[in-house]
């Protein structure tokens, strides 16, 4: 049986309640309830931060996933490496698998990763959803480390449904993870406003930087509010700094599912999500002029923008939904239907 673990701070029951009310996509985060297609008994649980005694016990008698080679139905899965540590110390399983998001960039930048290499080497398998992470992660865990798999992320194409084209032009930017590039984004939108002052510019960001003239900054929004913002947008623009985990992939797929073209920074792995000159346009890291040029191009050619948006919706339906994600994960952990 697969048990999917999330940090207790995630509030899994609250997520399910919001989903029932139509406020969130997926019964479980990332739509992983679709794992039940392969394992009808799959369940979800929360895991707290390990206590001091659990940490000390692990130092004395380290727990690792079984390496006996004997198949086991006791499978634990976590979305990222930070929760994998909690699983290992507080709720271990015979077989343990985790996604890896942040550690590859921290290693590449020479930042401290604590005991994360030890945690990951004790897993049964690791997966990434950015192709750019595969080789760096393999180097990090070593040739004798667990296998590293790659498969693509997916979004709920019903929650983020295709929507009619907006009547007023609007550029939308969403997201505030650690690898977003608000300086380049604001420089981009400043240039867009100078050329097209008639276009509404809306940004949801965690940055404290002052927005340029013409840009409206909105606070954190709910998933339902986000879906409505995508519906109002003519295109979605995302600027990121150089990174390996394909920052911005979620926003790009949600926009594509809605039928909107994407303009974003070209970083390793993003090509599996945004296809240049087909579903959107990509620009070099830090190049606000290139991003602005792409935005203005699509604002000036509604037929092309619509075509990119339609192609994006088709691509999501074909291979980038939460069902595709769950099927790939189930296969990776040996539970495919």
KOLVEX-433142 format. One line per 8 residues: number of its first residue (from 1); for each residue x, y, z of N, C-alpha, C. Coordinates in steps of 0.05 Angstrom, whole numbers, plus 32768, in hexadecimal, padded with zeros to 4 digits. Atoms other than C-alpha are relative to their C-alpha. Example, Ala and Ser with C-alpha at 12.3 -4.5 7.8 and 13.67 -1.06 7.14 Angstrom:
BEGIN
1) 8012 7FE8 8000 80F6 7FA6 809C 8012 8018 8000  7FF0 7FE8 7FFF 8111 7FEB 808F 7FF1 8016 800E
//
This chain:
BEGIN
1) 8011 7FE8 8000 8000 8000 8000 8011 8019 8000  7FF2 7FE6 8002 8018 8046 7FEE 7FF5 8013 8015  8008 7FEB 7FEE 8016 807A 8025 800F 8019 7FF7  7FF5 7FE7 8008 8021 80C1 800D 8001 8013 8018  7FFC 7FEF 7FE9 803D 80EE 8043 8005 801D 7FF9  7FFC 7FE4 8002 8039 8139 8049 8007 800B 801B  7FFB 7FF2 7FE7 8053 8168 807E 7FE6 8007 800E  8019 7FFA 7FF2 8020 8172 80B5 7FF6 801C 7FFC
9) 8008 7FE4 8005 8021 81BC 80A6 7FEF 8003 7FE7  800F 7FFF 8019 8001 81AD 8063 7FE1 7FFF 8005  801C 8002 7FF9 7FBE 819F 8086 7FF0 7FF0 7FEB  800C 8012 8014 7FA8 8164 805C 7FE1 8000 8003  801E 7FFF 7FFE 7F60 8162 8079 7FF5 801A 7FF6  800A 7FE6 800A 7F58 81AC 806A 8001 8001 7FE2  7FFE 8001 801D 7F70 81A1 8023 7FE8 7FF1 7FF4  8016 8010 800A 7F3C 816A 8019 7FE5 800F 8003
17) 8018 7FF1 7FFC 7F05 8196 8036 7FFD 8017 7FEB  8000 7FEB 8015 7F18 81CF 8007 7FFA 7FF4 7FE4  8005 800D 801A 7F18 819F 7FCC 7FE2 7FFA 7FFE  801C 8006 8001 7ED2 8188 7FDE 7FEF 8019 7FFB  800F 7FE7 8004 7EBC 81D1 7FDE 8007 800D 7FE5  7FF8 7FF5 801A 7EDB 81DB 7F99 8015 8015 8000  7FED 7FEB 7FFC 7F12 8207 7FB3 801D 7FF8 7FF8  7FE5 800A 8007 7F4F 81DB 7FA3 7FFF 7FEA 7FEC
25) 7FFF 8017 8012 7F64 81AC 7F6C 800A 7FE7 800E  7FF6 8019 7FF5 7F6C 8164 7F7F 7FF6 7FFB 801D  8007 8008 7FE4 7F53 813E 7FBD 8018 8001 8012  7FE6 7FFE 7FF3 7F9C 8138 7FD1 8011 8014 7FF2  7FEE 7FEE 800E 7FD3 816A 7FC3 800D 7FF3 7FE8  7FF5 8009 8019 7FEE 8163 7F7C 7FF0 7FEA 7FF2  8012 8014 800C 7FB3 8136 7F6B 8009 7FE3 8003  7FF5 801B 7FFD 7FD7 80F9 7F87 7FEC 7FEC 8009
33) 8014 8015 7FFC 7F96 80D8 7F99 7FFD 7FEE 7FE8  8001 8011 8018 7F9B 80BE 7F52 8013 7FE8 8002  7FF1 8018 7FFB 7FCE 808D 7F6D 7FEE 7FE8 8006  8012 8016 7FFA 7F91 8065 7F81 7FF8 7FF1 7FE7  8005 800F 8018 7F89 8052 7F38 8012 7FE8 7FFE  7FED 8016 8000 7FC6 8026 7F42 7FFF 7FF0 801A  8001 800D 7FE5 7FBE 8018 7F8D 7FE7 800A 800E  801A 7FF7 7FF5 7F75 801C 7FA4 8002 8006 801E
41) 7FFD 7FFC 7FE4 7F8E 801B 7FEC 8012 8017 8008  7FEE 7FEA 7FFB 7FBC 8056 7FE5 7FF3 8014 8013  800B 7FEE 7FEC 7FB3 8087 801E 8013 8018 8004  7FF1 7FE8 7FFB 7FCB 80CC 8034 8003 8003 801E  7FFC 7FFB 7FE3 7FE8 80E0 8078 8012 8018 8003  7FEE 7FE9 7FF9 800C 8119 809B 8016 7FF6 8012  7FEA 8007 7FEF 804F 8115 80BC 800C 8019 800C  7FF5 7FE7 7FF4 8069 8148 80EF 801E 8000 7FFF
49) 7FE3 7FFE 7FFD 80AF 8160 80F9 8009 7FEC 8015  7FF7 8014 7FEC 80D6 8128 811C 8009 800D 801A  7FF8 7FF6 7FE6 80E2 8131 8166 801E 7FF9 8005  7FE3 8003 7FFA 8127 8132 8187 8007 7FE2 8004  7FFA 801C 7FFB 8122 80E9 819D 8001 7FF0 7FE6  8000 800E 801A 8111 80D2 8156 801A 8006 7FF1  7FE7 7FF9 800E 814D 80F7 813B 8018 7FF1 800D  7FEB 800E 7FF3 817B 80DA 8170 8000 7FE2 7FFB
57) 8003 801C 8006 8160 8094 8165 800B 7FF9 7FE4  7FF7 8005 801B 816F 809A 811B 801F 8002 7FFE  7FE2 7FFF 8000 81B7 80AE 812A 800C 7FE6 800A  7FF6 8018 7FF4 81BF 806F 8153 7FFB 7FE8 7FEE  8008 8017 8012 8199 803E 8126 7FF2 800C 7FE7  800B 7FF3 8018 8190 805E 80E2 7FEC 7FEE 7FF1  8014 800F 800E 8152 8049 80BD 8003 8006 7FE2  7FFF 7FFB 801D 8154 803F 8072 7FEB 7FED 7FF3
65) 8013 8011 800F 8126 8022 803D 800C 7FE4 7FFD  7FF7 801C 8003 812A 7FD6 8036 8010 7FFD 7FE6  7FEF 8007 8018 8161 7FBE 8007 8002 7FE2 7FFC  7FFF 801E 8002 8150 7F74 800D 7FFA 7FF6 7FE5  8008 8009 801A 8135 7F71 7FC7 7FE6 7FF2 8000  801B 800D 7FFD 80F5 7F51 7FE1 7FEB 8016 7FFD  8015 7FEC 8004 80B8 7F78 7FC7 7FF0 8004 801A  8010 7FF9 7FE8 8091 7F9C 7FFE 7FE9 8012 7FF7
73) 8017 7FEF 8006 804C 7FBB 7FFB 8000 8019 8012  7FFF 7FEA 7FEE 805F 7FEC 8032 8011 8017 7FF3  7FF3 7FEB 8010 806F 802A 8008 7FF9 801B 800B  8004 7FE4 7FF8 8079 8071 8021 800A 8013 7FEA  7FFA 7FED 8015 807A 80AC 7FF1 7FFE 801C 800B  8002 7FE4 7FF9 8089 80F5 7FFE 8006 8011 7FE7  7FFE 7FEE 8018 8086 8130 7FCD 801C 800C 7FFE  7FE6 7FF3 8001 80C8 814F 7FE1 8013 7FF6 8015
81) 7FEB 800B 7FEF 8109 8141 8005 7FFD 8008 801D  8003 7FF7 7FE5 80F7 8169 8043 7FED 7FEE 8010  8013 8012 7FF3 80BB 813D 8052 800C 7FE3 8000  7FF3 801B 7FFF 80E5 80FF 8040 8010 7FFC 801A  7FF2 8001 7FE7 8110 810F 807C 7FED 7FF9 8017  8015 8006 7FEB 80D1 810F 80A8 7FF7 7FE3 7FFE  8009 801C 8004 80BA 80CD 808A 8015 7FED 800B  7FEA 8012 7FF7 80FE 80AD 8097 8002 7FFE 801E
89) 7FFC 8000 7FE3 8101 80C2 80DF 7FE6 7FFB 8010  8018 8002 7FF0 80B8 80C3 80F5 7FEB 7FEC 7FF6  8014 8013 800A 8090 8095 80C7 800C 7FF0 7FE9  7FF2 800E 8015 80BE 8066 80A1 7FEF 7FE9 7FF4  800D 8016 800F 80A8 8032 806E 8015 7FED 7FF6  7FED 8013 800B 80C8 7FF4 8051 800C 800B 7FE6  7FF6 7FF3 8018 80CE 8018 800E 7FF8 801D 8002  8005 7FE3 7FFE 80D4 8064 800D 800A 800E 7FE7
97) 7FF9 7FF1 8019 80D4 8093 7FD1 7FF9 801D 8005  8005 7FE3 7FFD 80D8 80DE 7FCD 8006 800F 7FE6  7FF8 7FED 8014 80D7 8115 7F9B 8016 8012 800B  7FEA 7FEE 7FF8 8112 8145 7F9C 7FFC 801A 7FF1  8005 7FE6 800C 8107 818F 7F8F 8017 8014 8005  7FEF 7FEA 7FF9 8136 81BD 7FB4 801E 7FFA 8002  7FE4 8006 7FF8 8177 8199 7FC5 8013 8003 7FE8  7FEE 7FFF 8017 8194 8197 7F7E 800A 801D 7FFC
105) 7FF7 7FE4 8003 8195 81E3 7F79 8011 8009 8017  7FEF 7FF8 7FE9 81B1 81EB 7FBF 801C 7FF5 7FFC  7FE5 800C 8005 81EA 81BB 7FAD 800F 8010 7FEA  7FF3 7FF2 8016 81F8 81DF 7F6B 8009 801B 8009  7FF9 7FE6 7FF7 81FB 8221 7F90 8013 8000 8018  7FED 8003 7FEA 822A 8206 7FC6 7FF4 8006 801B  800D 7FFB 7FE7 81F7 820E 7FFD 7FFF 7FE7 8012  8001 8016 7FED 81F3 81E3 803C 7FE6 7FF0 7FFC
113) 8018 8011 8002 81C3 81A8 8035 7FFE 7FED 8018  8003 8010 7FE7 81CE 818A 807A 8005 7FE2 7FFA  7FFE 801D 8002 81C3 813F 807D 7FEF 7FF5 7FE9  8013 8008 8015 8198 813D 803E 800B 7FE9 7FEE  7FF5 8016 8010 81C8 8110 8017 7FFB 7FE5 800D  8004 8019 7FF1 81C3 80DC 804D 7FE2 7FF8 7FFF  801C 8006 8001 8177 80E1 804E 7FF9 7FF4 7FE4  8008 8009 801B 8171 80D9 8002 800D 7FE5 7FFA
121) 7FF3 801A 8006 81A2 809F 7FFF 7FF2 7FE9 800F  800F 8015 7FF1 8175 8079 8030 7FE4 7FFB 7FF4  8019 8005 800D 813A 807C 8001 8002 7FE8 7FED  8001 8015 8015 8124 8045 7FD1 8002 800B 7FE4  7FFF 7FF3 801A 811F 8076 7F98 7FFA 801D 8003  8004 7FE3 8001 811F 80C0 7F87 7FF5 8007 7FE5  8009 7FF7 801B 80FA 80E4 7F51 8000 801F 8000  8001 7FE3 8004 80FB 812A 7F34 7FEC 8005 7FE9
129) 8012 7FF8 8015 80CB 8150 7F08 800C 8015 7FEE  7FF1 7FEF 8013 8100 8179 7EE5 8017 7FEF 7FF5  7FEB 800F 800C 812E 8157 7EB4 801C 800B 8008  7FE7 7FF4 7FF8 8164 8188 7EC9 800C 7FF7 801A  7FF6 8009 7FE6 816A 8168 7F0D 800C 7FE4 8000  7FFA 801D 8000 8177 8120 7EF8 801E 7FFB 8005  7FE3 8006 7FFD 81C3 8120 7EF0 800B 800D 8019  7FF6 7FF5 7FE7 81D1 8151 7F29 7FF8 7FF0 8018
137) 8009 8010 7FE9 81A8 8126 7F58 800F 7FE5 8001  7FF0 8019 8001 81CB 80E6 7F41 801C 8005 800B  7FE5 7FFA 7FF5 820E 8107 7F4F 7FFF 8004 801E  8002 7FFA 7FE4 81F6 811E 7F93 7FFD 7FE6 8011  8004 8019 7FF0 81DF 80D9 7FAC 8014 7FEB 7FFA  7FEB 8014 8006 8217 80B3 7F8A 7FF7 7FE9 7FEF  8006 8016 8012 821B 8079 7F5A 7FF2 7FE9 800F  800C 8016 7FF1 8207 8049 7F92 7FE7 800A 800F
145) 8018 7FF5 7FF3 81CC 8075 7FA7 7FE7 7FF4 7FF3  801A 800A 800B 8182 8067 7F99 7FFC 8009 7FE3  8005 7FF8 801B 8168 806A 7F52 7FF1 801B 7FFF  800C 7FE5 8004 8153 80AF 7F38 7FEE 7FFE 7FE7  8013 8000 8017 8115 80B4 7F0C 7FF7 801C 7FF9  800C 7FE6 8009 80F8 80ED 7EE3 7FE5 7FFB 7FF3  8019 7FFF 800F 80B0 80F8 7ECF 7FF5 801C 8004  800A 7FE5 8001 8087 8136 7EC2 7FEA 8005 8015
153) 8015 7FF6 7FEE 805B 815E 7EF1 7FE5 8001 7FF1  801A 7FFD 800C 8011 8165 7EE4 7FED 8010 8010  8013 7FEF 7FF2 7FD6 8191 7EF6 7FE4 7FF5 7FFB  801C 8009 8002 7F8B 8187 7EFF 7FF3 8010 7FE9  800A 7FF3 8018 7F70 8197 7EB9 7FE2 8006 8002  801C 7FFA 7FFC 7F28 8198 7ED3 7FFD 8019 8012  8001 7FE8 7FEF 7F34 81CB 7F0B 800A 8018 7FF0  7FF5 7FEB 8012 7F5F 81F5 7EDB 7FF6 7FFA 7FE4
161) 800D 8007 801A 7F2F 81ED 7EA1 8006 8015 7FEB  7FFD 7FED 8016 7F35 820D 7E5D 7FEA 8015 8002  8013 7FEA 7FFC 7F14 8252 7E60 7FFF 8011 7FE8  8002 7FEE 8017 7EFA 8283 7E2C 8016 8016 8001  7FEC 7FEC 8002 7F2B 82B7 7E13 7FF6 801A 800D  8008 7FE7 7FF3 7F2A 82F8 7E3C 7FF9 8016 7FED  8008 7FE9 8011 7F0B 8337 7E21 8014 8018 8003  7FEC 7FEB 7FFB 7F41 8364 7E3F 801B 7FF4 8003
169) 7FE5 800C 7FFD 7F8C 8358 7E38 800B 8002 801C  7FF4 8000 7FE6 7FAE 8344 7E78 8017 7FED 8001  7FE9 8011 7FFB 7FF3 8329 7E8A 8000 7FF8 801D  8000 800A 7FE5 7FF5 82FE 7EC8 801A 7FF2 8007  7FE9 800F 7FF6 8030 82E6 7EF1 7FFA 7FF6 801C  8007 800D 7FE6 8029 82B6 7F2B 8019 7FF2 800B  7FEC 8011 7FF3 8059 8299 7F5E 8015 800F 800F  7FEC 7FF3 7FEF 808C 82A9 7F93 8014 7FED 800C
177) 7FEC 8013 7FF4 80B9 826C 7F9E 801C 800D 7FFF  7FE6 7FF5 7FFC 8102 8277 7FAE 800F 8006 7FE6  7FF2 7FFD 8019 8117 8274 7F65 7FF1 8012 7FEC  800B 7FEC 8011 80E8 82A8 7F49 8013 8018 7FFE  7FEF 7FE9 8005 8109 82E7 7F2D 7FEF 8019 7FFE  8012 7FE9 8001 80DE 8323 7F40 800D 8018 7FF3  7FF3 7FE9 800C 8112 8356 7F29 7FFD 7FFF 7FE2  8003 8003 801D 8112 833A 7EE2 7FE2 8002 7FF8
185) 801D 7FFF 8006 80C6 8332 7EE4 7FF7 801D 7FFF  8009 7FE4 7FFF 80BA 837A 7EF8 800D 8011 7FEA  7FF4 7FF2 8016 80EC 8393 7EC5 7FF2 7FF9 7FE6  800F 8008 8018 80C7 836B 7E90 7FE5 800F 7FFE  801B 7FF4 8000 8083 8386 7EA4 8002 801F 7FFD  7FFC 7FE4 8004 809E 83CD 7EA6 8002 8006 7FE2  7FFD 7FFD 801D 80B2 83C6 7E5D 7FE5 7FFB 7FF2  801A 8006 800D 806F 83A7 7E4B 7FED 8018 8004
193) 8012 7FEA 7FFB 8049 83E0 7E6D 8007 8019 7FEF  7FF8 7FE9 8010 8072 8414 7E48 7FF6 7FFE 7FE3  8009 8004 801C 805E 83F5 7E05 7FE2 7FFC 7FFE  801D 8006 8001 8017 83DF 7E17 7FF3 8008 801B  800C 7FF7 7FE7 7FFA 840A 7E4F 7FE3 7FF7 8003  801B 8009 7FFF 7FB6 83EE 7E3E 7FFD 7FE4 800D  8001 801B 7FF7 7FC8 83A9 7E57 8001 7FFF 801F  7FFF 8004 7FE3 7FB8 8395 7E9F 8016 7FED 8007
201) 7FE9 8010 7FF7 7FF4 8379 7EC4 7FFB 7FF8 801D  8006 8009 7FE5 7FE7 834E 7F01 8015 7FEC 8009  7FEB 8011 7FF6 801C 832D 7F2C 7FF9 7FF6 801C  8002 800B 7FE5 8015 82FE 7F68 801C 7FF8 8007  7FE5 8006 7FF9 8058 82FC 7F8B 8004 8004 801E  7FF8 7FFC 7FE4 8079 82F8 7FD0 8016 8015 8002  7FEA 7FED 8000 80AD 832C 7FBC 7FF7 801A 800E  8005 7FE6 7FF4 80B1 836D 7FE4 8008 8017 7FED
209) 7FF8 7FEB 8013 80CC 8393 7FA7 7FE8 8010 7FF7  8016 7FEF 8009 80A3 83CE 7F91 7FFA 7FFA 7FE2  8006 8006 801C 807E 83BE 7F50 8002 8019 7FEF  7FFF 7FE8 8012 8087 83EC 7F14 7FE4 800B 7FFA  801A 7FF4 8007 8050 841A 7EFB 7FF0 7FED 7FEF  8012 8011 8011 8014 83F5 7EDF 7FFD 7FE4 8009  8001 801C 7FF7 801F 83B5 7F06 7FF0 7FFE 801A  8010 8005 7FE8 7FEC 839D 7F39 800A 7FE7 800D
217) 7FF6 8017 7FF1 8007 836F 7F6F 7FE9 7FF6 8012  8015 800B 7FF0 7FD5 8340 7F90 800D 7FED 8015  7FF5 8012 7FEC 7FE0 8318 7FD0 7FFC 7FE3 7FF8  8004 801C 8005 7FDF 82CD 7FD5 7FE2 7FFB 7FFA  801C 8005 8009 7FA1 82B2 7FB2 7FFA 7FE2 8003  8008 801C 7FFE 7F7A 8271 7FBA 8001 7FF3 7FE5  7FFF 800E 801A 7F7A 823C 7F84 7FE8 8008 7FEF  8017 7FF8 800F 7F33 8250 7F70 8004 801C 7FF5
225) 7FFB 7FE5 800A 7F47 829A 7F6B 8015 7FFF 7FEA  7FEB 8002 8014 7F85 8285 7F44 7FF4 7FF7 7FE5  800D 800A 8019 7F5A 825F 7F11 7FF2 8017 7FF2  800E 7FE9 800C 7F32 829F 7F06 8014 8014 7FF5  7FEC 7FEE 800B 7F71 82C8 7EFD 800B 7FF6 7FE6  7FF7 800C 8019 7F8A 8298 7EC8 7FEB 8005 7FEA  8015 7FFC 8014 7F46 829F 7EA5 8000 801D 7FF5  7FFF 7FE4 8008 7F4F 82EB 7EA3 8018 8007 7FF0
233) 7FE7 7FF9 800C 7F95 82E8 7E87 8001 7FFA 7FE2  7FFA 8005 801C 7FAB 82EE 7E3F 8019 7FEE 7FFD  7FE8 8011 7FFE 7FED 82CD 7E51 800B 8001 801C  7FF4 8002 7FE5 8015 82B9 7E8E 801F 8002 7FFC  7FE3 7FFC 8002 805D 82D1 7E98 800D 7FF9 801A  7FF2 8009 7FE8 808F 82B2 7EC8 801E 8005 7FFC  7FE3 7FFC 8000 80D7 82C9 7ED6 800C 7FF1 8017  7FF2 800E 7FEB 8106 829C 7EFC 801E 8004 7FFD
241) 7FE3 8001 8002 814F 829B 7F0D 8009 7FE4 7FF8  7FF6 801A 8009 817B 8262 7EF6 7FFA 7FEB 8016  8005 8015 7FED 8164 8222 7F18 7FFC 7FE5 7FF1  8002 801A 800B 8160 81D7 7F0D 7FE4 7FF3 8002  801A 800D 7FFA 811A 81C7 7F28 7FE9 800B 7FF0  8015 7FF5 8012 80F4 81EC 7EF1 7FEB 8010 800F  8012 7FEE 7FF2 80D7 8222 7F1D 7FEC 800C 7FEC  8014 7FF5 8012 8096 823A 7EFF 7FF0 7FEB 7FF1
249) 800D 8015 800F 8080 81F7 7EE3 7FE2 7FFF 8007  801C 8002 7FF7 803F 81F6 7F0C 7FEF 8016 7FF3  800F 7FE9 800B 8029 823B 7EF6 7FFE 7FFD 7FE2  8001 8003 801D 803B 822C 7EAE 7FEB 7FEC 7FF8  8014 8014 8007 8011 81ED 7EAD 7FE4 8008 8006  801B 7FF6 7FF9 7FD6 820D 7ED0 7FF6 8014 7FEB  8007 7FED 8015 7FD8 8245 7E9D 7FF9 7FF2 7FE6  8005 800F 8018 7FDD 8214 7E63 7FE6 7FF1 8001
257) 8019 800E 7FFD 7FA3 81EB 7E7E 7FE8 8013 7FFC  8015 7FEC 8003 7F7A 822B 7E7E 7FFE 8009 7FE3  7FFF 7FF8 801C 7F8D 8236 7E35 800E 801A 7FFC  7FF1 7FE8 8002 7FBE 826E 7E3F 801E 7FFB 7FF9  7FE3 8003 8006 8004 8276 7E21 8011 8009 8017  7FEE 7FFB 7FEA 8040 827A 7E4E 801A 800D 7FF5  7FE6 7FF4 8005 807D 82A8 7E4B 8010 7FFC 8019  7FF0 8004 7FE8 80B4 8293 7E7A 801D 7FFC 7FFB
265) 7FE3 8004 8001 80FD 828A 7E89 8006 7FE4 7FF9  7FF7 801A 8009 8120 8250 7E68 8015 7FF5 8013  7FED 800D 7FEE 8141 8225 7E9D 7FFF 7FE2 7FFC  7FFF 801C 8005 8155 81DC 7E9E 7FE7 7FF1 8008  8018 8010 7FFA 8119 81AE 7E9A 7FE6 800D 7FF8  801A 7FF3 8006 80E5 81E3 7E88 7FF6 7FF8 7FE5  8008 8008 801B 80E5 81CA 7E40 7FEC 7FE9 8000  8013 8016 7FFE 80BC 818E 7E57 7FE3 800B 8006
273) 8019 7FF4 7FF9 8084 81BE 7E6A 7FF7 8016 7FED  8006 7FEB 8013 8086 81FC 7E3E 8010 7FFB 7FE7  7FF3 8006 801A 8095 81ED 7DF5 8003 801B 7FF1  7FFA 7FE7 800D 80B6 822A 7DD6 7FF4 8001 7FE3  800D 7FFB 801A 808E 8245 7D9A 7FE9 7FED 7FFB  8017 8011 8003 8057 8213 7DA6 7FEB 8005 8016  8012 7FFA 7FEA 8038 821E 7DEB 8007 801A 800E  7FF7 7FE8 7FF3 805F 825B 7DFF 801B 8009 7FF5
281) 7FE7 7FF5 8009 80A0 8282 7DF8 8013 8001 8018  7FEC 8001 7FEB 80E0 827A 7E21 8016 8015 7FFB  7FEB 7FEC 8002 8116 82AD 7E30 8017 7FF9 8013  7FE9 8006 7FEF 815C 82AA 7E4F 7FFC 800C 801C  8001 7FF7 7FE4 8165 82B2 7E9A 8008 801E 8002  7FF9 7FE4 7FFB 8164 82FB 7EAF 7FFC 8013 7FE9  8003 7FEF 8018 8152 8316 7E6A 7FE4 800C 7FFF  801A 7FF3 8000 8119 8346 7E76 7FF7 800A 7FE5
289) 8006 7FF7 801A 811D 8361 7E30 7FF4 7FEA 7FEF  800B 8017 800F 8112 831C 7E12 7FE4 7FF8 800A  801A 8007 7FF5 80D9 830D 7E41 7FEB 8014 7FF7  8013 7FEB 8008 80B8 8350 7E32 7FF9 7FFE 7FE2  8005 8004 801C 80C0 8344 7DE8 7FED 7FEA 7FFA  8012 8017 8004 809E 8301 7DED 7FE3 8008 8009  801A 7FF8 7FF7 8065 831F 7E16 7FF2 8012 7FEC  800B 7FED 8014 805B 8358 7DE5 7FF8 7FF2 7FE6
297) 8007 800F 8018 805C 8328 7DAB 7FE5 7FF2 8002  8019 800E 7FFC 8023 82FF 7DC7 7FE9 8013 8004  8015 7FEC 7FFD 7FFC 833C 7DDC 7FF8 800C 7FE5  8005 7FF4 801A 8002 8355 7D95 7FF5 7FED 7FEB  8009 8015 8013 7FEC 8314 7D74 7FED 7FED 800F  8013 8011 7FF1 7FAD 82F8 7D94 7FFD 7FE5 7FF4  8003 801A 800C 7FA8 82C0 7D61 8016 7FED 8008  7FEA 8011 7FF7 7FED 82A7 7D73 7FFD 7FF9 801D
305) 8004 8005 7FE4 7FDF 82AE 7DBD 7FEB 7FEB 8005  8015 8014 7FFE 7F9F 8287 7DB6 800A 7FE4 7FF8  7FF6 8019 800A 7FC2 8251 7D8E 8013 7FF3 8014  7FEE 800A 7FEC 7FF9 824A 7DC2 7FF0 7FF5 8018  8011 8009 7FE9 7FC4 8246 7DF9 7FF2 7FE6 7FFA  800E 8019 8007 7F9D 8210 7DD5 8013 7FE9 7FFF  7FEC 8015 8001 7FDD 81E8 7DC8 8008 7FF8 801D  7FF9 8006 7FE4 7FEE 81EE 7E12 7FEB 7FEF 800E
313) 8016 8010 7FF4 7FAA 81D4 7E27 8001 7FE3 7FF5  7FFE 801A 800C 7FB3 8199 7DF7 8017 7FF0 800D  7FE9 800E 7FF4 7FF8 8189 7E13 7FFA 7FF7 801C  8007 8008 7FE5 7FDE 8189 7E5A 7FEE 7FE7 7FFF  8013 8017 8002 7FA5 815A 7E47 800E 7FE6 7FF8  7FF2 8018 800B 7FD5 812B 7E22 8013 7FF3 8014  7FEB 800D 7FEF 800B 8122 7E57 8007 800F 8019  7FF7 7FF0 7FEA 800D 8156 7E8E 7FEA 8005 8015
321) 8015 7FFE 7FEC 7FD1 8149 7EBC 800A 7FF1 801A  7FF9 800E 7FE7 7FD2 8130 7F04 7FFD 7FE2 7FFD  8003 801D 8005 7FBB 80EC 7EEA 801A 7FF5 7FF3  7FE6 8009 800C 7FFA 80E7 7EBF 8016 7FFF 8015  7FEC 7FFF 7FEA 8024 80FC 7EFB 7FFD 7FE8 8012  8004 8017 7FED 8005 80C8 7F29 8007 7FE6 7FF3  7FFA 8019 800D 800B 8091 7EF6 801E 7FFC 7FFE  7FE3 8002 8002 8055 80A0 7EEC 800C 7FFA 801C
329) 7FF6 8005 7FE5 8061 80A2 7F37 7FFA 7FE3 8009  8007 801C 7FF8 803B 8060 7F42 8013 7FEC 7FF2  7FEE 8012 800E 8066 803F 7F0D 801C 8001 800C  7FE5 7FFD 7FF5 80A6 805B 7F2C 8002 7FF0 801B  7FFE 800E 7FE6 8095 803E 7F71 7FF7 7FE3 7FFE  8007 801C 8004 8080 7FFC 7F53 7FE3 7FF9 8006  801C 8005 7FF9 8035 8003 7F5C 7FEE 8005 7FE9  8011 7FFA 8017 801C 800E 7F15 7FEB 7FEB 7FFC
337) 8017 8012 8004 7FD9 7FF1 7F03 8005 7FEB 7FEA
//
